[in-house]
Amino acid sequence: MIPFSLRLAFSGGREAVARLLMISAAVAIGVGLLLSTFSSMNAIDRANERQVWMNTGVQGATAATSADPLWWGARVDYYRGRTVFRADLAPTGPNSPVVPGLSRLPAPGEYYASPALEKLMRDTPAVELGDRFPGRLAGTLGDDGLPSPDSLAVVVGRTVEEVKALPRATTVTGVATALPADCESACYGAGVHGDRMVLVLTVVAAALIFPVLIFIGTATRLSAATREQRYAAMRLVGATPGQVSVMSAVESTVAAVIGTAVGFGLYFALKPVVAEVPFTGDRFFASDLSLTLPQVAVTVLGVPAAAALAARFALRRVTISPLGVSRRVTPKPPSPWRLIPLVAGLAELGYFVGGKPATTNGQSTAYLTGFVLVMLGLMTAGPWLTMATAQAVARRTGRPASLIAMRRLSDDPRAGFRSVSGLVLALFVTTGTLAIMGTINANQSTLNGAPEVRKAIVAVPFGNKEDAVTLPSVPDRVLARARAVPGFQGIALIHDNPARIGAFQQGERRVVPSLVNCAELAQIPVVGHCAPGAAVAAVDPYQLVDLLDSSGHEWPAAAITGAEVAELPVRMLYATTDGSEAAKEQLRTLFMKEFPTYEPRLAEDWASEGQKKLQSWRQLANVVLLTTLPIAGCSLAVSVVAGLSDRRRPFAMLRLTGAQLQLLRRVVGLESALPLLAVSALAIGAGFAAAEMFLKAQMSYDLVSPGLTYFGLVGFGLAASLAIIASTLPLLGRITGPESARNG
């Protein structure tokens, strides 16, 4: 049967070849996307492995060995919103452990930088960045120690005494090779949340694969009526249901095999492009985008099998009865029970608004199943909604075109919905994606602080602990260099308060204010001002450290003289600029160089990691939107053309009885447009509801109405879909001629 089936598949004329090519193209797109998703998941794992060493010294991350101890001091720095990992090292013997990416440890006065950091230092004035690292650049930190080609990292050689003086310095005899159990705050490696990204990519894969599967099913049904009649005729002359099943599956299997091979080629062609997409906030190394043997096996064996099942399902009627096709029995109407998966998916998302799972994996799994259920629910509920809408319109219209179109939709709503199912799903994905991203953007755009605060920089003891080392004093030369920075506006020294002058209770917290000279406070009005006649103010150190806007706030006077305050240790330095990035980074570099135990902070530093993750979500959203919508448009075009081809004989009969071509065009337009508009409204509503519940449960955000981009994109998508439908209508004149009305 297989050779005979192959002959039928390839000798069916242009229609058979076109169908074969379309199925192959749909499968190739699906395979290419699936393999790209698999390789991206593998690349995330590899990127995490490359940066585990950065967590050396963290409790539970580093195993003891017999090597010479290595003094280790790690910290995170920032440059214009980008994270810079820094490790200051001092070996105590020749056998001290070496970090990945280096063949030897840097000597005191040397440092190794990542390629991206080297380039950044070449392109940036040393007073803004390079002067932070003592000594000379001795070489490059290799790829084995970097999660991404964009990573900014530096390994600095110091003396034992210099590293000992650093906060959180410790000795290790080995480099970390695994993440500790709890890595939320102590770890430096940015890949500790890779499991979240893998699950997000799983959701993305589902959002991409659903439209592709619909496209495959649509292409499989091209000329379905002709093939059903052919197979029914074979049944009448003695073919068994098994033989018909083989014949129906062979064509799709052959196309799937071809498409799978092309899909692998598409994957390798897209590999450099996928590597450039910053899914995790940074690009991948192209070499990290690889596939495992099980993933290849699942794709090679699973895709053709799925295509054969799709073909078997699409042409299942001819195995029931050879007369069932020719008689065209009206299918059983869909029932309201089809709404259950959609309601269940929304109910699951709603359930977690009141109490989300405690673990990250639990939350991700809950949202994944909820969104997948909603997508499945839209596919199952679509035919019922199409039928209900068609019946409602039929009761309120008397126009011939409307009555014919509504009657046809009521008789077979599954076929009517099938043509627009891909676009409906794309609208749900678009709505949910843009609603979530828009709301997160609206809420997190304030993380960078008020405009005046974004002009400030505060230098505090590293770690911001109560027992952190303070400065006995700040040399005049440092203050002079700070004032000489272009864009500098003012600076104030915030002093320690060992006598606890003016301590007050704030809720459950006992606040010991810091002390500042009023003449200096006047230089930084963003943090408030002194009471009239006061010489020293008692300020809340937490407001200064958190870079909060306290403009207009009057701080109480402290019972101490300005001369006495000047003798107290300095807790922090607070400076303001004109807001230029160059001024802020020059001051940061100056403070880091002069006070190694201090951490200069800008308002945007608080949000840099969040914005980096936010950017990765935007990239994923762009990938989903730019892939889903075109596939859905192709599916719509193929489905409308397939529907016209299958209905050529009924429409030809209508033309012979006197129906005008314009009437038939209105019928086709209404049959396609009504399910599109009716179910699209449901998809958009479901998208907003799912987004609202996800945001409320996960982030306690209220849904923010999406901007013009969303409404423009949806409007364009619907208009383009209607244009696609309209573009197929001229085919009616050619396929409904008198010759199409003949039997056989």
C-alpha positions, 0 to 999 in steps of 0.5 A: 500500500505504501508505494501506491500511496506515494504514487497518489501523493506525488501524481495528484497534479499541482494541488497535490504538489502545493499541498505537499509543499505547504505541509512541508513548510509548516512542519519546517517552521515548527521544527525550526522553532522547536529546535531553537527552543530546545537549544536555548534551554540548553544554552541557559544551562551551559551559561549557568555552569559557566558562572557558578565560579563567581559564587566561590566563598558563598556558604554551601557553594565551595568544597574544601580541597588540599590546595593552598588557601586563596583569599577571595573578595567578590562584589558587584559593581555597576556602570551605566546600568550594567552589572560588573562582577569583580573578584579580588584575589590573593593566593597564599601559595603556588597551588591556590585554585585558579578560576575558570577562564584563566591559566594563572592567577593575576599577581598584585597590580594585575587584573584580567578582564572579560572581552566585553569589559576590555572593549568598554574600557577602551571606549570609555575614559579611564576616570569613568571606569578603568581607574577602578581597577588597580594595576595594569590589564594583564590579559583576557578572562576566557569564555570558560568563565563567562556566561555570555559574550556580553558579560562584564567581569574582572579578576584583580590581583591583590596582596593578602592584606588588601583582600583581608580588608575588603568586606566579606573577604574569606579564604577558600581552597577550591572554586565553586562548582555548584549553586548552594541551596539558597541563592536568592541574595548571597549569590553573585552568578546572574543565572541562578534563576535559569529554571524560571527562564526554562519554564518561560521558554516552555510557555513560549514554545507552547505559544509558538507551537500551537499556531504551527500545529494549526497551520499543519492541520490546515495544510493537511486539509487542503483539498480534503473534500476531493481526497475524502471522495477518492478514499470513499470510492476506494472503500466502495470498491473494497478497500479496508479502513486500515488501507485507507488510513495508511494512504491518508497518513503516507502523504502527510508523513512524507511531507513531515519527513521533508519538513523535518529535514528542512527544519533542521537546516532552518535551525542551523541557519537561525542559530547565529540569529538566536544567539544574538537574542538576549533571552536572559538579558545577555546574548548566548555563545553560539557554541552553547546552542546545542541539542541533546540526542533525546531532543533530536530523537523526539523531533525526528520521530515525533514530528512525522508521527504527529503529522500522520496522526493529524492527517488521520484525524482530519480524514477520519470520516472515510473510515466510518462509512464510505457513504458518509462522505458522499451523503454529507451528513450534517455533523453533530453540533458542538455543545456548551460543554466545550467551554469547560477547558477555558473556564477551568484555565481561567479558574486555575489562574484565579485560584492562585490570586489568593494564594500562589505556590510557595516555590518558584517552580510551583508558581511557574508550573501553575501558570504554565498549566493555566495558560495552556488550558486557556489556549486549549479552551479557546480552541474547543470553545470556538466552534460552539461560540461560532454556532451560537453567534451564527444562530443569533445573527440568522434570527435577525437578518433576512438578507440572502447572503447572510442567511446562507452564510449563517446556515452553513456556519450553524451546520458545520461551525467547526469548519467555520472556526477552523479557518480563523483558529490560528489567528484567534490564538495569536490574538490571545497570546498578543493580548496577554503578552502586551498586557503583562509587559505594559503593566510591568513597564508601568510599575517598574519604570519608577524603580530608577527613582524621581528625576532629582534623585537620579542625579545623586550618588551615595557612597556607603560601607559595603553591605550597609551593615550597622557594624560596617567600617566607617571612614575616620575622615575624608581627605580634602584632596578627595573633596577637591577632586570631586568638586572638579568633576564636570557636572558636579553640583554638591557634596555632603559628609554624613557622619556617624552618631555614636552618642545616639543623639535624636534617636526615635522610634519608627514603627518597630524600628529604632532609628538612630539618625546620622548627623550632617552639617547644615552648610553641606546639607544646603548643597544637596537639597534633594534630601531636605533642609535644616530647621531655621538657625540650626547648625547640624541636622539629624537625618534618617540614614535609610532615606539617604541610602535608599536614595529617596526624594526628600525635597522640602523635608525639614530635618530636626536640629541636633544638639551638637556643634558643627565642629564636634560633628566634623570630628566624628567618623563619616558614615556615607558621602552623598553627592549630586550632579547635573544628571550626566552619566559621565559625572555620576560614573566619574564620582563613582570611580573616584569613591571606589578608588579612594575607599575600597570598602565603600559601595557607591550607589546610583538610583538606577543601580537598584533597578538594573537587574530588574530592568535587565530581566524586563528586557529579556521578557520584552525580547521573548514577547517580540519573538512570540508576536513576530512569529505567531502573527505571520504564521496565523496569517498564513494559516488563515489564507491557506484555510480560506483557499482550502474552504473555497476549493472544497465548496466549489461544487455547491457554489457552482450549483448555486451559480447555475440556479441563478445566484450572482457571483457577488452574492457568493462572495458575500457568503464567503466573506461572512462565513470567514469574518463572523467567526474571526470577529466573534471568537476574537472578542472572546480571545481578547477578553480571555487574554486580559483576564489571564494577564490580570490574574497573573499580575495580581497573583505574582506581582500584586499589580493592577492591570494597566490598559495597554497603549496605542501599540497594542490597539494598533497591532490588534487593529492591523491584525484584524484588518490584515485578516479581513484583507486576506479573506478579501484577496481570496474572493476573486478565486470564486469566479474561476472555481465555480464555473459550470464544469465544477458542477459535474458529478465525479 
